[in-house]
């Protein structure tokens, strides 16, 4: 997936046409703005037409799933694993702090 910006820097619809992107970069009609995620900026005037994008989020206890879709295709999807060990780390930190404070010298 290649993300596309207009001349003014406004976001346009992303594309999967890597051959066209490669030709635009070779002919210097576009420039690379970011490598991760791969984003190009067009150097010529285009229409600023974009489609409606819907963001869906499924929040769970251990995992959160997300997906961005248009009417025809899915643009991006993924899941995030939440951390469950924070309370244990805080307990361990509190234990070491108490030991340090109560130590006789």
JOSULPE-V125379 format. One line per field, one symbol per residue. ss: DSSP state (2 for helix, 1 for strand, 0 for the rest). phi: phi as a letter, one per 20 degrees, with the letter a starting at -180 (. if undefined). psi: psi as a letter, one per 20 degrees, with the letter a starting at -180 (. if undefined). A space follows every 50 residues. Layout:
# JOSULPE-V125379
ss = ???
phi = ???
psi = ???
This chain:
# JOSULPE-V125379
ss = 01111000001000100222222222000111110000111100000000 00011111100011111110000111111110000222222222222222 22000
phi = .decdfffnefdffcdefffffffffelebceececffcddfdcfcfdfc efddddcdecedccdbbdcdfdbeebbrbceeeddfffffffffffffff fefed
psi = ppqpqahijqpaprqjnhgggggghgjkiqqpgqhoqopqpqjqprqkpq rppppppopaghqpqqppqahhrpgqqrqppqpjjghghhggghghgggg hipq.
